[in-house]
Amino acid sequence: MLGRKTFVVLVAKILASIIGLVGLIYTSRLLGPEINGQVSWALALITTFNSISDFGFAAAHIKRVSEGKDLNDCISTYAATKLLLTVGMVVCTSAYILIWKALDPTALTESDLQVLFLIVLYSVFYNVSSIFWITYEGRMEAVKTQLISLAEPLSRTPLMIFVSLGGYGAYELALTYVVGGIVMSVVGIFLFSRENFHWKRPTMFRSYLIYALPISLITVFGTISWNLDKLVIEAFGSTTDVAFFSQPQTLLGVLGFVGGAVVALTFPAFSRMHSKGDLDGIRTVTHQSERYISMIALPIAVVIVLFPSETVVTFLGELYLPAAEPLRILTIGTYIGLLSMAYSPQIGGTNRPDITAKLVAFNLILNVALLLVFVPSSFAGLQMLGLGVAGAAMVSVIISFTFLIMVRVIVYQLTRTKSNPRILLHILAGLLSGAILFLIFQFYPIEHWYDLMLYGLLEIPIFTGLMVLFRELTKYDIQYFLEVLNPKDMAFYISDEMKNKRK
């Protein structure tokens, strides 16, 4: 059942990535780096402030719901807390923007202010929708969770295309995010209205706070760390530079969906297994998740690393050619990060958010230090490396690798989960398949978008064949995938979940 749930999430993430990719192609090609960079910078800044609206309560909600606590009380407690924290976020963010503008009238243009406040509004609607999809995530109801998540790209992307074709600006592009947030909220409210749920006076705030408090800084520090590179790039460069970093990051969402699909389900699964003392189950699911993440993500990563310029021109346009090398570096960092995603949910699932807090705090400090060394030409009167966007991408690789090592050590201490050395065979298969594609490239260069697609299609059977040769892709794996993909069983699963028949 976990495999089928994971597949539902995976398909939804793929669909969302494809829809988002269409919007990315239009906005990148028709609006250019400056407008996209302005909106990406605003998203990074406001998303950082929006961490105030979480403070670890989302993880606490998933934890309590997955433990089978009174659902009415859980939802009432989480909704009240989430709305209160969202009000606090709006007040703090608005005060910061207005004070910044008052102290330095030239720092923010009128367009900047409009875009920033639109993204604040988007965050409010996103937070409302999260009350519903976080609940479904805690109950491991993958179909409903993904219906809410898909509502945003399905509604926003057509508007992004319209804005791009019309040659509009950053204000209109930011407005598409607001519409996406509204639609997410509406879908969440609709799905929830079909549940047998009753609001009641919240009584679990203390229980939530006990779990959330140790990880409150995780949310804040983690969000800051994720957005810090874009904020540093803008501070020492320009919004155009932000676009050369953020657009490749968005493009790599096609890789990120794999890990996201696994993490969304393994955290509540690990939580349940840990409550039952099933450490063997945790270890088995971890290794299985890592293998499947790698099998899906690595072939895509190989093609992007080999042909970054061709990938950029195909999806983003020639104006984004300076983003080619950052894209190559970010792809390596993304794959390394994905290898951690099967292991890291163990820490929260085994009730050790204090460890996660320390881990995230360390990574934030390291991230700040490295970005200030790699990105600017000088800082505080000292000569720095001045590598700009490429430097920020290099930092992401270092951070991802550091996190990988630290998480492996931690989970071994917690559950005696060892690293799977056979993952090295995946990397070997990736290197060999990449070498084969490089040889073919000498005789058949990439000149059109369909040439790049052809190389992507070639990589799949080459990589798969090598995995079979290394006995890392077995008959069991194929049978497992076929069972998960069984249309009849999948239809029954989706139907049962939508009828609230949970298993």
N, C-alpha and C positions, 0 to 999 in steps of 0.2 A: 504493500500500500504506500509506503514511503517513496518507493521508486515512481509510482504513478503520480503521486502528489508532486514530486520533484519534476517530473516530465511536464505536468501542467504548468508549473511555474516557469520552467525552461522555455516552453513554447510561447507563453505569454511574454517573457522577457525578449525572446527573439523577435516576436511580432512588434513589441514596443520599440526595439532597437531599429528594426527595418523602417517603421513609421517615422521614428525620430531621425533616421538617416536621410529620409526623403526631405524632411524639413531642413536638415543641416545642409544638404546639397543646394537647395534653393537659396537659403539665407546667405550661405558662404559665397556663392557665385554672384548673386544679384545685389546683395547689400554691402558686401565688402568687409574687410577686417575691422575698420574703425567702429562701425555701428555694432557689429557682433561683439567686439571687444568691450564696448561700453556696457552692453547688457550683461555680458559674462562677468565683468568687474562688479556690477551692481548685485548680481546674483551671489557672488562670492562674499561680498560685504554683508548683505542682508541675511544670507544663510548662516553666517558666523553669529550674528546677533540672535537668529532664530533658535540657536541651541539653548537659549534661555527658556524656551517653551517646552523643553523636554526634561532636562535635569535628571535623566535616568528613569523617569516614570514610565516610558514606553517599555523598556526592558522589564521593569517591575510588573507591568500589566501583563506582558506575555508570560512572565514567570508564574504569576498567581493564577491566570486563566488556565495555563497548561497543567497546573497542579490540581485543577478541578475545584477551585474555590467557588463560592456562590457567585454565579455569573452576573446577576442583577446588581449585586453590591460592587463587584469588580468594575463593571462598566460605569456605574454611577460615580464611583470614586475617581476613576480615570478621567471621565468626561469633565467633571467639576474641576479637577486639578489642571487638566490640559487647557481649558478655557481661561482659567485664572492666570496661568503662566503665559498664555498668548497675549492677554491684556498687558501683562508686565513687559513682554517683548516689544509690543507696539509702542508703549510709553518710553522705554529705554532707547529704542532705535530712533524714534522721532526726536527725542531730546538730543541725542548724539549728533544727528544730521543738522538740526537747527543751530546747536552750539558751534559746530564745525563751520557752518556757513557764516555765523555771526563773527567768529574770531578771524576768519580768513575769507572775505567776500569773493575773492577770485578763485578759491579752491574748487568750488562746484558751480557749474553753469546751470542755467534754468532747465536745460535738457537733462542734466545729471539728476537734479532734484525730482523731476517728474518721473524719471525711470526708477529712482530709488524708492519713491513712495508707492509706485505701482507694484514693485517687487515685494514691498511690505504687505500690501493688500493680498497679493498672491500667497504669501506665507500664511496669512490668516486663514484663507480657505483651505490651503494644504493641511494646516493643523487640524481643522475641523474634520476633514476627510480621514485623517490619521486615526481619529477615535474609533472609526469603524474598521479600517483595514488592519490596524494593530490588533484589534480584538479577534478578527478572523485569523490573523497570523498565529495568535496564541492558541486558537482552537485547531490550527493546522488545516483550515478550510481554504485550500489553495485556489479553488475556482473563484470564490467570492473576493478573496484578496486581490487576485489579478484582474478581476472585472473593474474594481475601483482604480487600480493602478493604470490599466489600459485606457480608462476614460480620459486621462489627461492628454497623452499623445494623439489619441483619436480625434479629440476636439481641437487641440492646439495646432497640430501640423497643417491642416487645411487653411487655417488662418495665417500661419507663417508663410505658406505658399502665396496666399493672396497679398500679404504685406510685401513680399519679395517682388512679385510680378508688378505690383503697383508702385514700386520704388519708394516706399515709405521709409520712416526713420526708426530710431531707437525707441521712441515713445510707443509707436504702434506695435513694434516687436515685443516690448515688455507687456503690452496689453494682452497679447495672445496667451501669456502665462497666467494672467488673472482669469481669463475665460477658462483655461484648462483647470485651474484650481476650483472654480465654481462648479464645473461639470463633475469633477471628482467628488465634491461634497454632496451634490445632488444624487449621484449614483449610490454613494455610501448610505445616505439617508433612506433612499428607496429600498435597498437591500435589507437594511436594518428594520424597516417598517414591517417586513414580512416575518420577523422573528417573534417568538413568544417571550418578549422581554418587557420588564416593568421597571420604571425608574423608582428609586427609593432613596432614602436619606443615606448618604455615603457614611460607612463606618470603618472602612479599611485603610484610611489615610495613613495611620501609624504603621500598618503592615507594609504599605507601599513605600513609605518614607524610609523605613529600616533597610529595605532592599535598595532603594534608589539613591540614598544619601552617599554611600561609598562610591557609586558610579556616576554621580552627578557631574563630577569633573571630567569623567570619561567623555561624556557627550560634548561638553564645552571644549575641552582640549582636542578631542578628535575632530570636531567640526572646524576649529581654528586651524589645525594641522592640515586638513584637507584643502582649505581655501587659502592658506597662507601664501602658497607659491604665486597665485594670481595677484594677490594684494601686494606682494613684494615686487613682482614684475612690473606692476603699474606704478608703484612708488618710485622705482629706479629706471623706468622706461616709459611706456605709453600704453594706451588702450589697444593700439594695434598689436603690440607685443603680447598683450594678454590674449588676443584672438589667436596668435600663432601658437599659444600654449593650450588654451581652453578648447579650441575646435578639434585638435588632435585628441584631446582627452575625451571629448564627446564622441568622436569617431570610434575610440577604443571601447565605448560602451558595448560594442558588439562582443568584446571579450568579457567585460565585467558582468554581463548578464549571467554567465555560467556560475560564477562564484556567488552572485546574489541569490540565485535560485536555490543553491545548496544551503547557504547560511540561513535563509528565511525559514527552512524546515528543520535543519539540524539542531538549532538552538533549543526549540521546544522539545524536540525528540531527545536530545541529550539531557534536558531537564527531567523528563519523565524517566529515562533510564537510570539517571543518578538517584532519583527518589526511590527507585526499586533496587538499587545496589547492583545494577547490571553494567559493570565496567567492561566486560567482554563485548557487550553490544555496542558500547561507545567506541571501543577500539575498532571493531569491525566496520561500523558505519563511517568512521573517520577515514580509514584507508580506502574503502570503496568510493567515498565521495571524492577523495584526492585523485584517484585513478581516473574517474570519469570527467572531473574538471579538466585534468591535463589532456586527456584524449580529445576532448572537444575544442579546447582553447589553443593548444599548441599548433595545429596545422594552420589556423588563421594567423597566429603570431609569426610563423615562419614566412608566410607570404608578405606580410607587412614589413618585417625586418629586412627582407631581401629587396623589396621594391618600395621604399618609402616615398620617393619622389613621384613615382607613377601612381601610388595610392592617393597622395595629396592632390595631384592634378585631376585624377578621376573623380574624386568625391568633393574636393573643396575648390578646385580651380587653380589656375596658374598664379594668381595673386598670393596664394598661400605656400608657394615653394619654399620660403624661408622656414616653414614649419616641418619640412621633410625630416631633417635630422632629429629634431625634438620628438617627432612621431616615432622614429626608429627606437630611440632611447626609452621613451615612455612605454612602448610595447614590451620591451624586456622587463621593465619595472612592473608592468601590469601582470605579466605571467608569473613573476616571482611572488607578487602579492596574492594571486589566485591560489598558489600552492599553500598559502597560510590559511585560506578561508575554510578549509575542511577541519582545521585544528583549533582555530581561535574560539569558535562557539563553545568548546569544552569548558573554557574558563568561567564563563557566565553560567553555563548549564550545570556546573558543579558547585555553584554558590560561592565563587571566589571573585566577586567584582572588585575587591580591594586590589587583587593582582592586576586586573585589567587597568585599573586607575593608575597604578604605578607605571605600567607598561606604556600607556598612552601619554602620560606626563613626560616620561623619558624621551619618547619619540618626538613630542612637541619641542622639547628643549633642543634635541639634536637637529630637528628640522629647521628651527629658527637659526641656529648657529651655522648650519651648512648653507642655507639660502643666503645669508648675509656674506658668506665667503665666496660662493659660486656665482651669484647673480650680479651684484653691483661692481663697478670698476673701483670704487672706493667707499669706505664707510668709517665714520668717526675719525677721519684723517688718516686712515690706514689703507694701503693698497690691497685690493681684493682681486679675484680672478677675472671678474668682468665677463663672464660667459653668457649672461643674459638668459634667454629662453632655454637654450641648450643646457645651461648650468642648472636651471630649475629641474629639467628633466633628469639630469644626472643625480641630483639630490633625491629624486623619487626612487631611483634604483637603489641607492644606498640605504634609504629608509626602509624600503620593501625587504631588502636582504637582511638588514638588522632585525626587523620584526620577525622574519621567517625563522632566524636562528633562536631568538629569544622565546618565541611561542613554542617551538619544538622542545626546548629545555623545560619550559613550564609544564606543558601537558604530560611530559614523561613523569615529572614529579607528582602530578595530580592523579593520573590514571594509568601510569606505566605504558602509555601509548608511544611506541617507538616509531621513528621515521621509516618509511618504506623505501629501501634502497633501490627497488625496481623502478622507481620514478626516474632514475638515471637512464634507464633504457628508453623512456619516453623522449628524454632530451637527446639521446644518441639518435633515435629515429628522426627527430626534428632536424638535427644537424645533417644527417645523411640525405634526407629528403630535400633539404635546402640546397645541398651541394648538387644534387641531380637537377633541380630546377635552375640553378645557376649555370650549369653546363648547357642546358637547353636554351637558356637566355642568350648564350653566345651565338647561337644560330638563328634564334627567333626572338628578336627584341620586342619590347612592349611599345607599341605605337598608338594603340587605341584602347578605349576602356574595355572592350570585349577581350582584348589580349590579356589584360590583368585578370579578368574573370576566368579565362581559360587556364591560366596558371593556378588559380585557386582551385579549379576543378581537378587539375592534374595532381595537386598536392594531396588531395584526399585519398585516392587509391594508393599512391606511393607511400604515404605515411602509414596507412592502414596495413598495407602489405608488409612493411617493416615491423609493425607491431605484432602481426601474426607470426612473422619469422622469429621474433624475440620471445614468443609465447606470452606476450603481455596482453594481447587481445585473444581471448579463448572462445571456445564453443559455448561456455557458460555465459560469457558476457553477451554474445549474440542472442542466446536464448532469453537472457534477462531483458535485453532491449526489445526483443520481439514481444515478450509478455507485457512489458510496460506499454508498448505501442499498440497492443491489441485494440482495434477500434470498438469492438463490442463491449469489452470490459471498461474501456475508457468512457464510453457513452453512459454505461451504468453508474460509474463513479461520479461523473459530472451531474447526472440526473439525481443521484442520491444526495449529493451535497446541497444542490439547489433546493431539494425538498427537506433539508435539515435532517437527513438521516446520516449522522456522523458515526464513523467507525474508529 
